Amino acid sequence: MPVAEWTPLYSNYDHAIVDYIREFTYKGKPILCVFATPERAFSQAALAIKKRTGIDHDLKTIPLPIFSINRVSQIFDPTRYVRYHFNREFPISGESAFHHVERPRPEKVTYDVSLWARNLRDIDSVYGQMVRTIRADCVHLPVEHPEPFGNLYCQAILADPRNMSVLEPERDQRTLRRVFPFVIEAWICYEPTEVGRIEHIEVELWDSDDLETGTDLLDTIHIVGTEDDGEQETAVYGAAEYDLSPYGGAGYGGG
């Protein structure tokens, strides 16, 4: 994803957890999944069913089971924090340029995945699929990030499931609710800053008695970058040139 197309914070993680939950089925058919708080889960499910089927009347019952997902918290994770930055060349809008990139900010983003079902058997059936995708309560989700990071696999840890069946929806159908909290080790990317390319460095060597002031200029070192036509890099020490190419010799370039 080019830097110019940065998405709102956490939307890439929202999509990743939704895509993961949509893998589960009930009796061989996909389970309806909505991104909504528990209070709006059934109303959003009704809207999704109307949009999918084209019906225009109110639904008295919602076919179960269904999933509802909501993001409940996001906090800074100091255990993964490292102050680090680098410069790298990568394209923006088709053109390559050097950019200053900071290491992403580590955060823990928590999602509550609610499974609404008619009976415990249906909950166990879906939960059985879920536990077979994780190892040691952990699954790695592919998440898209802006360049230069791209697609990263981020760890999602399943916390202790909660029985929330006391939160009955306001409708005449018996509903059980099981909540599966997932904590994703997320990375919040900083926007890279385009930086100029160093084409030439000049260093002066001075004689000094106190290491603070120079008395005599001994020599001037010129370090020249690689030219666009592919010419090799050279370092110029006064009138002499040193070959800086990967396979260059240690002698003078002029012989």
CORURTA-V31457 format. One record per residue. N is the residue number from 1. RES is the residue in one small letter. PHI is phi in whole degrees, -180 to 180 (999 if undefined). BURIAL is b if it has 16 or more other C-alpha atoms within 10 Angstrom, else e. Layout:
# CORURTA-V31457
n->N res->RES phi->PHI burial->BURIAL
n->N res->RES phi->PHI burial->BURIAL
This chain:
# CORURTA-V31457
n->1 res->m phi->999 burial->b
n->2 res->p phi->-61 burial->e
n->3 res->v phi->-61 burial->b
n->4 res->a phi->-67 burial->e
n->5 res->e phi->-113 burial->e
n->6 res->w phi->-66 burial->e
n->7 res->t phi->-99 burial->e
n->8 res->p phi->-59 burial->e
n->9 res->l phi->-55 burial->e
n->10 res->y phi->74 burial->e
n->11 res->s phi->-64 burial->e
n->12 res->n phi->-67 burial->b
n->13 res->y phi->-76 burial->b
n->14 res->d phi->-58 burial->b
n->15 res->h phi->-66 burial->e
n->16 res->a phi->-65 burial->b
n->17 res->i phi->-70 burial->b
n->18 res->v phi->-66 burial->b
n->19 res->d phi->-61 burial->e
n->20 res->y phi->-67 burial->e
n->21 res->i phi->-67 burial->b
n->22 res->r phi->-69 burial->e
n->23 res->e phi->-73 burial->e
n->24 res->f phi->-86 burial->b
n->25 res->t phi->-129 burial->e
n->26 res->y phi->-131 burial->b
n->27 res->k phi->55 burial->e
n->28 res->g phi->81 burial->e
n->29 res->k phi->-116 burial->e
n->30 res->p phi->-61 burial->e
n->31 res->i phi->-95 burial->b
n->32 res->l phi->-60 burial->b
n->33 res->c phi->-130 burial->b
n->34 res->v phi->-124 burial->b
n->35 res->f phi->-98 burial->b
n->36 res->a phi->-161 burial->b
n->37 res->t phi->-71 burial->b
n->38 res->p phi->-57 burial->b
n->39 res->e phi->-67 burial->e
n->40 res->r phi->-111 burial->e
n->41 res->a phi->-61 burial->b
n->42 res->f phi->-74 burial->b
n->43 res->s phi->-68 burial->e
n->44 res->q phi->-70 burial->b
n->45 res->a phi->-65 burial->b
n->46 res->a phi->-63 burial->b
n->47 res->l phi->-64 burial->b
n->48 res->a phi->-66 burial->e
n->49 res->i phi->-67 burial->b
n->50 res->k phi->-62 burial->e
n->51 res->k phi->-67 burial->e
n->52 res->r phi->-75 burial->e
n->53 res->t phi->-97 burial->e
n->54 res->g phi->86 burial->e
n->55 res->i phi->-73 burial->e
n->56 res->d phi->-119 burial->e
n->57 res->h phi->-107 burial->e
n->58 res->d phi->-70 burial->e
n->59 res->l phi->-89 burial->e
n->60 res->k phi->-79 burial->e
n->61 res->t phi->-135 burial->e
n->62 res->i phi->-108 burial->e
n->63 res->p phi->-61 burial->e
n->64 res->l phi->-110 burial->b
n->65 res->p phi->-85 burial->b
n->66 res->i phi->-138 burial->b
n->67 res->f phi->-110 burial->b
n->68 res->s phi->-129 burial->b
n->69 res->i phi->-125 burial->b
n->70 res->n phi->-141 burial->b
n->71 res->r phi->-85 burial->b
n->72 res->v phi->-105 burial->e
n->73 res->s phi->-164 burial->e
n->74 res->q phi->-150 burial->b
n->75 res->i phi->-133 burial->e
n->76 res->f phi->-68 burial->b
n->77 res->d phi->-112 burial->e
n->78 res->p phi->-68 burial->e
n->79 res->t phi->-70 burial->e
n->80 res->r phi->-110 burial->e
n->81 res->y phi->-82 burial->e
n->82 res->v phi->-140 burial->e
n->83 res->r phi->-79 burial->e
n->84 res->y phi->-158 burial->e
n->85 res->h phi->-149 burial->e
n->86 res->f phi->-155 burial->e
n->87 res->n phi->-110 burial->e
n->88 res->r phi->-145 burial->e
n->89 res->e phi->-96 burial->e
n->90 res->f phi->-154 burial->e
n->91 res->p phi->-82 burial->e
n->92 res->i phi->-128 burial->b
n->93 res->s phi->55 burial->e
n->94 res->g phi->89 burial->e
n->95 res->e phi->-116 burial->e
n->96 res->s phi->-85 burial->e
n->97 res->a phi->-158 burial->e
n->98 res->f phi->-82 burial->b
n->99 res->h phi->-133 burial->b
n->100 res->h phi->-88 burial->e
n->101 res->v phi->-123 burial->b
n->102 res->e phi->-96 burial->b
n->103 res->r phi->-62 burial->b
n->104 res->p phi->-60 burial->b
n->105 res->r phi->-80 burial->b
n->106 res->p phi->-81 burial->b
n->107 res->e phi->-139 burial->b
n->108 res->k phi->-110 burial->b
n->109 res->v phi->-110 burial->b
n->110 res->t phi->-107 burial->b
n->111 res->y phi->-120 burial->b
n->112 res->d phi->-100 burial->b
n->113 res->v phi->-101 burial->b
n->114 res->s phi->-97 burial->b
n->115 res->l phi->-106 burial->b
n->116 res->w phi->-103 burial->b
n->117 res->a phi->-146 burial->b
n->118 res->r phi->-84 burial->e
n->119 res->n phi->-148 burial->e
n->120 res->l phi->-67 burial->e
n->121 res->r phi->-62 burial->e
n->122 res->d phi->-66 burial->b
n->123 res->i phi->-62 burial->b
n->124 res->d phi->-63 burial->e
n->125 res->s phi->-64 burial->e
n->126 res->v phi->-73 burial->b
n->127 res->y phi->-63 burial->e
n->128 res->g phi->-61 burial->e
n->129 res->q phi->-65 burial->e
n->130 res->m phi->-65 burial->b
n->131 res->v phi->-68 burial->e
n->132 res->r phi->-79 burial->e
n->133 res->t phi->-94 burial->e
n->134 res->i phi->-114 burial->e
n->135 res->r phi->-129 burial->e
n->136 res->a phi->54 burial->e
n->137 res->d phi->60 burial->e
n->138 res->c phi->-140 burial->b
n->139 res->v phi->-139 burial->b
n->140 res->h phi->-105 burial->b
n->141 res->l phi->-103 burial->b
n->142 res->p phi->-74 burial->b
n->143 res->v phi->-130 burial->b
n->144 res->e phi->-80 burial->b
n->145 res->h phi->-126 burial->b
n->146 res->p phi->-64 burial->b
n->147 res->e phi->-63 burial->b
n->148 res->p phi->-93 burial->b
n->149 res->f phi->-83 burial->e
n->150 res->g phi->67 burial->e
n->151 res->n phi->-82 burial->e
n->152 res->l phi->-121 burial->e
n->153 res->y phi->-92 burial->e
n->154 res->c phi->-109 burial->b
n->155 res->q phi->-74 burial->b
n->156 res->a phi->-119 burial->b
n->157 res->i phi->-104 burial->b
n->158 res->l phi->-85 burial->b
n->159 res->a phi->-83 burial->e
n->160 res->d phi->-66 burial->e
n->161 res->p phi->-62 burial->e
n->162 res->r phi->-122 burial->e
n->163 res->n phi->-89 burial->e
n->164 res->m phi->-117 burial->e
n->165 res->s phi->-67 burial->e
n->166 res->v phi->-69 burial->e
n->167 res->l phi->-84 burial->e
n->168 res->e phi->-76 burial->e
n->169 res->p phi->-69 burial->b
n->170 res->e phi->-84 burial->e
n->171 res->r phi->-159 burial->e
n->172 res->d phi->-88 burial->e
n->173 res->q phi->-148 burial->e
n->174 res->r phi->-70 burial->e
n->175 res->t phi->-139 burial->b
n->176 res->l phi->-105 burial->b
n->177 res->r phi->-133 burial->b
n->178 res->r phi->-120 burial->b
n->179 res->v phi->-107 burial->b
n->180 res->f phi->-114 burial->b
n->181 res->p phi->-81 burial->b
n->182 res->f phi->-116 burial->b
n->183 res->v phi->-109 burial->b
n->184 res->i phi->-99 burial->b
n->185 res->e phi->-81 burial->b
n->186 res->a phi->-97 burial->b
n->187 res->w phi->-128 burial->b
n->188 res->i phi->-98 burial->e
n->189 res->c phi->-85 burial->b
n->190 res->y phi->-83 burial->e
n->191 res->e phi->-75 burial->b
n->192 res->p phi->-63 burial->b
n->193 res->t phi->-113 burial->e
n->194 res->e phi->-69 burial->e
n->195 res->v phi->-124 burial->e
n->196 res->g phi->-75 burial->e
n->197 res->r phi->-93 burial->e
n->198 res->i phi->-78 burial->e
n->199 res->e phi->-99 burial->e
n->200 res->h phi->-154 burial->e
n->201 res->i phi->-123 burial->e
n->202 res->e phi->-123 burial->e
n->203 res->v phi->-124 burial->e
n->204 res->e phi->-102 burial->e
n->205 res->l phi->-103 burial->e
n->206 res->w phi->-117 burial->e
n->207 res->d phi->-84 burial->e
n->208 res->s phi->-145 burial->e
n->209 res->d phi->-93 burial->e
n->210 res->d phi->-118 burial->e
n->211 res->l phi->62 burial->e
n->212 res->e phi->-124 burial->e
n->213 res->t phi->-120 burial->e
n->214 res->g phi->-95 burial->e
n->215 res->t phi->-107 burial->e
n->216 res->d phi->-133 burial->e
n->217 res->l phi->-77 burial->e
n->218 res->l phi->-85 burial->e
n->219 res->d phi->-167 burial->e
n->220 res->t phi->-125 burial->e
n->221 res->i phi->-105 burial->b
n->222 res->h phi->-113 burial->b
n->223 res->i phi->-112 burial->b
n->224 res->v phi->-108 burial->b
n->225 res->g phi->-74 burial->b
n->226 res->t phi->-68 burial->b
n->227 res->e phi->-79 burial->e
n->228 res->d phi->-63 burial->e
n->229 res->d phi->-85 burial->e
n->230 res->g phi->92 burial->e
n->231 res->e phi->-63 burial->e
n->232 res->q phi->-73 burial->e
n->233 res->e phi->-76 burial->b
n->234 res->t phi->-136 burial->b
n->235 res->a phi->-113 burial->b
n->236 res->v phi->-104 burial->b
n->237 res->y phi->-108 burial->e
n->238 res->g phi->64 burial->e
n->239 res->a phi->-95 burial->e
n->240 res->a phi->-104 burial->e
n->241 res->e phi->-119 burial->b
n->242 res->y phi->-108 burial->b
n->243 res->d phi->-78 burial->b
n->244 res->l phi->-105 burial->b
n->245 res->s phi->-67 burial->e
n->246 res->p phi->-55 burial->e
n->247 res->y phi->-113 burial->e
n->248 res->g phi->-73 burial->e
n->249 res->g phi->-84 burial->e
n->250 res->a phi->-95 burial->e
n->251 res->g phi->-86 burial->e
n->252 res->y phi->-67 burial->e
n->253 res->g phi->-66 burial->e
n->254 res->g phi->-88 burial->e
n->255 res->g phi->92 burial->e
